[in-house]
Amino acid sequence: MNETPAKPTSHKVDAILRLPEVERMSGLKRTAIYERMAEGKFPQSVPLGVRHVGWLESEIQAWIRELADSRKVAA
């Protein structure tokens, strides 16, 4: 049987960021991040284990872009 090998996908793997990196990127501290998550105003965390969570880097970057874009509209 002649099977064609699978083509590599061009999907970029999203990095998972831990809280210190999310704080650095967003400028927010833990409490503010969790408050905004509860309000639906910040990306939701991804469970990594029983007591560990992370955030998708692309979602944090998109959130930052949205803030910057809203600033341009309001000006």
Secondary structure, 3 states (H helix, E strand, C coil): CCCCCCCCCCCCCCCEECHHHHHHHHCCCHHHHHHHHHHCCCCCCEECCCCCEEEEHHHHHHHHHHHHHHHHHHC
